């Protein structure tokens, strides 16, 4: 049992550190290209900090642990809004841009309702429904691309060489993948040991562990006064969690 807890903790450490390096490398390259802060938050940072959830969900699905997959998606989104956004708001006032209120938040609510409807049909998300959600995800990326073209550029922060950014992205990705294997194996073993359902483990322990990158990123952004990245990270992460990890079957 102790061994499984250690495996779970090592998995979380790999996931958090790997996501951190991945985001740092990807966001640095994006800043060099003059991409606006909000777009970085909604895309690269949100997707990068969602890599632990994505990796864990995909690994769990491949191992036929659908309870962890769905529980992780739902639990992570709940934690993002109530805990992570709440902590960020305690540090500083989180300004929400008009585009986020008009488009991103309503879209997040819409796909959450769609996920609920998909789950109510035969209590599973089918391959066809997964394709439909992927189409919505592509449409979301197109919308962000249009925003990026019309947005204003931001000032650069620390200057990291491109080669170093690429190394961060590569090593970060490897750590995330390996960490997801450890996290799923450890969480599944703990669930079996205590007789708990995999869905409960996904909603609690796994959801909290894989949400740590969002927490660290949002709090750090808030302390630095980058509210655009903080709120963009939370909203974008929730959208990414549902649409990118939707093609799971039970």
N, C-alpha and C positions, 0 to 999 in steps of 0.2 A: 504493500500500500504506500509506504514512504517513497519507494522508488517511483511509483506512478505520479505522486505529487511533485517530486523533483523533475520528472520528465515534463509535466505540465508547466511548471515554473520556467524551466529552461526554454520551452517552446514560446512562452510569452515574452521572455527576454529577447530571443531571436526575432520574434515578430515586431516588437517595439523598436529595437535598434535597427533592424533591417529596413523597416518603414521610414525611420528617421533619416537614414543615409539616402534612401531612394528619393525621398521628398527633397532633401537638401540639394542633391545633384540635379534633379529634374527642375526644381523651382529656380535654381541658379541659371540653368540654360534658358529657361523661359524669360527670366529678367533680362538676360543678354539680348534676347530677341525683341524686347520692348513690350511684352504682353502685360496688360493692366493687372493690378493687384487682385481685383475681384475675380477676374477670369482665372488667375492662378489658384485662388482659393476654391473656386467652383469646379475646377478640372484637376490639375496636377496634384495639388495638396489634398483635395478631397479624395481623389482616386488613390493616391499614394497612401494616405492614412487609412483607407479602406482595404488596402491590400491584405492585412491580416484576416479581416472578415471574409474577403473573397477567397483567400487561400484555404482557410479553415473550412468554409462551406463547400468548396469544390472537392477538397480532400475527403470531407465527411460524406459527400454524395457518392464519390467513387467507392467508398467503403460501405455503402448502403446504410449510412447513419443519417437518414433524412431528418430525424428529430433534432439533431444538432444543427443541421443546415438551416432549417426554417426558424428554429428558436434563436439562433445566432443573428439572423437578419432582423427579426422583430425586436429582440432584446437590445441589439446595438442601436437601432433607431430610437427606441424609447430612452436609452441612456444618453444618447446624443442630445436630445431635446431637454429632458428634465434635469440631468446631472451636469453634463458638460456645458450647455448653454447657461444653466443656472450659475455654475461656478464662474464662468467667464463674465457674466453680468455683475457678479459681486465684486470683481476686480475693476471693471470699468463699464461705462455706458456703451452698450453695443449698438451702434448706429446701423439701421437696416436701410439699404438703398432702395429707391423706388422700383427698379427693375426686379429686385428680389421679392418685394411685396406683390408686384403685379404679375410676375411670371413664375419665378422659381418656387416660391412657397405654394401657390395654387397647384402647380404641376406636381410637387411632392405629395400634396394631399390627394390629388387625383390618382396617382399611381399606387398610393397606399390603399385607396378604395378598390382599385382594380385588382391588387394582390389579394385583398379580402374576398372579392367576388370569385377570383380564380380558385382560392382555397375552398370555397363553399361548394364548388362543383366537383362532386365525387371525392372531396377531401384530399385533393392532390393538385399539383401544378403540372400540366401535361406538356409535351414537347411543343405542340402548336401554340399553347399559351406562352411558352418560353420564347418562341420566335416573335410573337406579337410584342412582348415586353422588350425584346431586343430591338425591334423596329422603333419603339418609343425612345429607346436609349440612343439610337443613331440620330433620330430627330432632335433629341436634346443636345447632342454633340454639334449638330449643324447649327442650332440656335446659338450655342456658345461661340462657335466659329464666327458667326455674323457679329456677335457682341464684341469679340476680340478685334475684329477689323474696324469697328466703329468706335472702339474705346480709346481712351487716352493712355499714353505710355506712363510708366512710373519710374521714379528714380532708382538707380541700382543700389543694392546694399553691398555686402562684402563681395569682392571680386575673387571668384574661384575659377582656376583654369579649367577649360573644357575637358581636358584629359582626366582631371581629378573628378569632375562631375560624372563622367562616364563610369569611372571606377566605383564611385559611390552608388550609382544606379545598379551596376552589375552585382556588387557584393550585397547590396541591400536586397535585391531581388532573390538572391540565393538564400540569404538568411530567412526571408519571409516564407519561402517555400519549405525549407527544412523545419522552421519553427511551427508551421501549420501541421506537419506530420506529427511532431512531438505533442502539440496541444490537443489534437484530435485523439491520439492514442491515450494520452494521460486522462483526458476528460471522459472518454468512453469507459476506461478501466475503473475510474472513480465512481461513475454512475452505476456500473454493474456491482461494484463492491457494496455500495450503500442501498442498492435496490431502487435507485431513483431513475426516472425516465430520462432518455437522452434529450428530450425537448426541454425539460426543466434545467438540465445542465447547460444547454445552449442558451436559454433565456437568462441565466444568471452568471455562472463562473466564466464560461467561454465568452459571452457577450461583454462582460466587464473587461476581461483580459484583452480582447481584440479591440476594445474601444479606447484603450490607453493612448494610442497615437493621436486620436482626435482630441482627447483631453489635453495632452501635452502641447499639441500644436495650437489649439484654440487659446489656452491659457498664456502661452508664450506670445502669441500674436496680440492678445489683449494687453499684456504688459508693455509691449513695444508700441502700442497705439495703432496697430494694424487691424482695426475692427472689420475691414472689408474681408480680410483673410479669415478671421474668426467666424463670422456668420456664414460666409461663403463655404467654409470648410464643413460646417454642420449640415447646411441644407444640401450641398453637393454630395456629401458623404451618404446622406439618407437616400437620395435619388439613385446614386451609384449602387448602394447596397441592394435595393429592390430590383433595379433593371438589369444590372450586370450579372447578378447571381440568381436569376429567376428560372433558369432552365434546369430544374431539378424534378425528378419523378419518383413517386413512391409506389 
